Amino acid sequence: MNESSLPSRLRAGTAHLTREGILFAGSYYSCPLAIREGWFQPEREHADERIAIAYAEETYPPEELVLISMKADGDEPAVARRIWRTSIEDSERLAYQKRFRTMKVTRERLSSGRKR
């Protein structure tokens, strides 16, 4: 998808994937797809990894990015939302990610009727 094939109010761009989030225009973004697929894990190499995005031109930096060619659920493109970051230590981020994964596993067990 190139800029000429986007709806008139959207602009194309390129974002950088970092372990802190999806970086575009000096802001960080995140989405459930990125979390689910472990895009921000410290052990993942991010050397100049880029992703194609689209954004509404009304606000800059935008509040949301459409991740072109990344599908969320079904055929809908994944949408990343702007996150307000402060500097956090790796240990804090790892602890948060561990709690998030634990909650996900617990929710899956509860929804499938299994108890542990």
ChimeraX attribute file (.defattr): number of C-alpha atoms within 10 A of each C-alpha:
attribute: neighborCount
match mode: 1-to-1
recipient: residues
	/A:1	11
	/A:2	12
	/A:3	12
	/A:4	10
	/A:5	10
	/A:6	13
	/A:7	10
	/A:8	10
	/A:9	10
	/A:10	18
	/A:11	16
	/A:12	20
	/A:13	18
	/A:14	15
	/A:15	22
	/A:16	19
	/A:17	22
	/A:18	20
	/A:19	18
	/A:20	18
	/A:21	22
	/A:22	25
	/A:23	19
	/A:24	18
	/A:25	12
	/A:26	8
	/A:27	17
	/A:28	22
	/A:29	23
	/A:30	20
	/A:31	19
	/A:32	13
	/A:33	16
	/A:34	20
	/A:35	15
	/A:36	11
	/A:37	9
	/A:38	14
	/A:39	20
	/A:40	21
	/A:41	18
	/A:42	14
	/A:43	9
	/A:44	11
	/A:45	13
	/A:46	15
	/A:47	9
	/A:48	9
	/A:49	10
	/A:50	14
	/A:51	16
	/A:52	17
	/A:53	25
	/A:54	24
	/A:55	21
	/A:56	18
	/A:57	13
	/A:58	10
	/A:59	9
	/A:60	10
	/A:61	16
	/A:62	17
	/A:63	16
	/A:64	19
	/A:65	26
	/A:66	21
	/A:67	21
	/A:68	18
	/A:69	13
	/A:70	17
	/A:71	14
	/A:72	15
	/A:73	9
	/A:74	7
	/A:75	8
	/A:76	11
	/A:77	14
	/A:78	21
	/A:79	23
	/A:80	21
	/A:81	17
	/A:82	20
	/A:83	15
	/A:84	8
	/A:85	11
	/A:86	6
	/A:87	6
	/A:88	9
	/A:89	8
	/A:90	12
	/A:91	9
	/A:92	10
	/A:93	16
	/A:94	13
	/A:95	11
	/A:96	12
	/A:97	16
	/A:98	12
	/A:99	12
	/A:100	13
	/A:101	14
	/A:102	12
	/A:103	12
	/A:104	13
	/A:105	12
	/A:106	15
	/A:107	12
	/A:108	12
	/A:109	13
	/A:110	12
	/A:111	10
	/A:112	9
	/A:113	9
	/A:114	9
	/A:115	8
	/A:116	6
